[in-house]
Amino acid sequence: MKRLCTICVRSGSKGVINKNIRELADKPLLAHSILQAKKSNLFQAIAVSSDSDEILNIAKRWEADYLVKRPYKLASDEAPKIPVIQHTLQTAEELTHQHFDVIVDLDATSPLRNISDISNVVTMLESNHVSNVITGTPARRSPYFNIVELN
């Protein structure tokens, strides 16, 4: 099976400004996901999608295989992620002239994942005949404390 890793990184972070390019352990946050995808040896290609030339240049420096310039309509605060992944997949397939059977999207804001996490997700996708897998972790406190009530 041919596998594509997508890493969709938008500029214009509201909470933590430029979070995707800020350094963590001497590397931009984005670089951690690129390196994890490479170390997993699971993907035929790694494609980074962004609306930012600066982010795409960082992805190039950390040796992402394909840089996908995201159109403005897919870069707004309201843009859902699935169309962004679809755009990245379509662009990668056009650039590589191949079809990808499995797509794994890694969030740049989850640098603490293990290579085994990525491998286990791919195994689940390919062995259990499921169409998608979404990872998560148990909440350490009540999700109620994350809710904002408007008066």
CORPE-V287980 format. One record per pair of residues at least 12 apart in sequence whose ideal C-beta (glycine too) atoms are under 8 Angstrom apart, sorted by sequence separation. I is the first residue (numbers start at 1). J is the second residue. D is the distance in whole Angstrom. If there is no record, write none. Layout:
I/J/D  I/J/D
This chain:
34/46/6  106/118/7  121/133/5  56/69/7  74/87/6  34/48/7  70/84/6  89/103/6  104/118/7  121/135/7  48/64/4  53/69/8  71/87/7  47/64/7  50/67/8  70/87/7  104/121/6  30/48/7  46/64/5  47/65/7  48/66/7  50/68/8  51/69/7  70/88/8  85/103/7  104/122/6  117/135/7  46/65/5  47/66/4  48/67/6  49/68/4  50/69/7  51/70/5  68/87/7  45/65/5  46/66/7  47/67/8  48/68/7  50/70/6  51/71/8  68/88/5  85/105/5  102/122/7  9/30/6  45/66/6  47/68/6  49/70/5  51/72/7  104/125/8  113/135/8  7/30/7  51/74/8  68/91/5  102/125/6  51/75/4  68/92/7  81/105/8  102/126/7  30/55/7  34/59/7  38/63/7  66/91/7  7/33/5  66/92/5  7/34/7  31/58/7  35/62/7  30/58/6  34/62/5  30/59/6  34/63/7  66/95/6  7/37/7  28/58/5  34/64/5  66/96/8  31/62/4  5/37/4  30/62/7  21/54/7  21/55/6  28/62/7  20/55/6  27/62/8  49/84/6  49/85/8  5/42/8  21/58/6  5/43/4  49/87/7  3/42/6  4/43/6  7/46/7  9/48/6  11/50/7  12/51/8  49/88/4  3/43/5  4/44/7  5/45/7  7/47/7  8/48/8  9/49/7  10/50/6  11/51/6  3/44/6  4/45/5  5/46/5  6/47/5  7/48/5  8/49/5  9/50/5  10/51/6  11/52/4  47/88/5  2/44/5  4/46/8  5/47/7  6/48/8  7/49/7  8/50/8  10/52/7  47/89/8  49/91/8  4/47/6  6/49/6  9/52/8  11/54/7  11/55/6  47/91/7  47/92/4  9/55/5  45/92/6  9/59/8  45/96/6  7/59/7  44/96/8  44/98/7  45/100/8  44/100/7  7/64/7  10/70/7  43/104/7  8/70/8  42/104/8  12/75/8  14/77/8  11/75/8  10/75/6  12/77/8  37/104/8  37/106/6  36/106/7  8/81/6  33/106/4  33/107/7  33/108/5  36/111/8  40/115/5  8/84/5  32/108/8  39/115/5  42/118/7  8/85/6  33/110/7  36/113/6  42/119/7  30/108/5  33/111/7  40/118/5  6/85/5  29/108/5  32/111/4  36/115/6  40/119/6  8/88/6  29/109/7  42/122/5  37/118/7  6/88/5  29/111/6  36/118/6  6/89/7  4/89/6  6/92/8  24/111/6  4/92/6  20/108/5  20/109/7  19/109/7  2/98/6  4/100/4  2/99/7  3/100/6  6/103/6  8/105/6  2/100/5  3/101/7  4/102/7  5/103/8  6/104/7  7/105/7  2/101/5  3/102/4  4/103/5  5/104/5  6/105/5  7/106/5  9/108/5  1/101/4  2/102/7  3/103/7  4/104/7  5/105/8  6/106/7  7/107/8  1/102/6  3/104/7  5/106/6  7/108/6  3/122/7  1/126/6
